[in-house]
Amino acid sequence: MNRAARWALAIGMVASLPLLALAQGQPASSGSAGNAAAIVFDPPGTAKRYASQHETEPYQRAHFVRDLQYGPAARNLLDVAMPHAAGGAARPVIVFVPGGPGNRKEVEGYLFYDNVLLWAVDQGYVGVNMSRESGQGVSWDTGAKNISAVIGWVQANIKKYGGDPTKIIVWGHSLGAGALAIYLSHQEYYPAGGIGLSGAILHSGSYNIAPVKAMQPGRGGGAGQAVPDAAVLLAQSSLPGLQKLSVPLLLAAADGDPLDRPEYVTLIHDALCKSSTCPTTLLAKGHDHFSEIFSVNTSDQSVSRPVQEWLRTVFPAKAK
């Protein structure tokens, strides 16, 4: 089975729902095109559109340390990116949680998602890219446990790579965002000492926010999983925990996202506004499910610039 097919199974492709206009937080919506993007699900094709703008190794402005073990499973691996020149103040850390099968490298022949880490280094951060466990045999919360383990690893180890273990942002995309929502909303997964984050980005995920809305089959741990009954969905729901969240949150989606990703942003935004602080929202216009991430660290800044602006609200002392 090719990679695109595995991605389709992983997110449980079904007929897309109408795209909704998002309630705007700051920095509001952005886009590289004036019209809504078509619903596109073509990782290799989207990669080719941006390939000429992406660096290839060895990178000029960042050094990568690969395949560091953060847990006992074979897939418990992460990469760290930092500037070549050491020294200076410790940098905040951006941890990227990929979607689909949870691979750090998404498209064969292309070094996605190195682009996110290269962008992070250019913005003054240390970047971390993690692999998630996925597929048969994983539970609904395996991804959240993986994220917890990575946060613990960062807290214990990132100083040696120039990072600040007290300033961590986690950016989850697609199924990675779903796993991140479970982590954020269930305190039993937090490392000792609390959530361990300064902020979080939930980007184009599907979420269990019962009783408002629950995930459809195939959007949890492994493809083809059956949806639990209503009582289990309520017990596992991310909504109550998100409503109590005390760290800044950015909810993002693209107008060309498959399924109902923009709808989830609207539903979570509205629910949190009623119970706590309204999160910032971003609708990336003219983007599809992969261009919204593959565009990062290119001349197309329609996603990365609003993310950068939101990061400045989390770390206002950063000048970049």
Secondary structure, DSSP 8 states (H G I E B T S, - for coil): --HHHHHHHHHT-------------TT--EESSSS-------HHHHHHHHHTTS--SS-SS-EEEEEEE-SSSTT-EEEEEE-SS--SS-EEEEEEE--TT--SS-STTS-TTHHHHHHHHHTT-EEEEE----STT--TTHHHHHHHHHHHHHHHHGGGGTEEEEEEEEEEETHHHHHHHHHHH-GGGS-TTS---SEEEEES----BTTTB---TTSSSSTT-----HHHHHHH-SHHHHHT--S-EEEEEEEE-STTHHHHHHHHHHHHHHHS---EEEEEEEEETTHHHHTTTSS--TTHHHHHHHHHHHSTT---
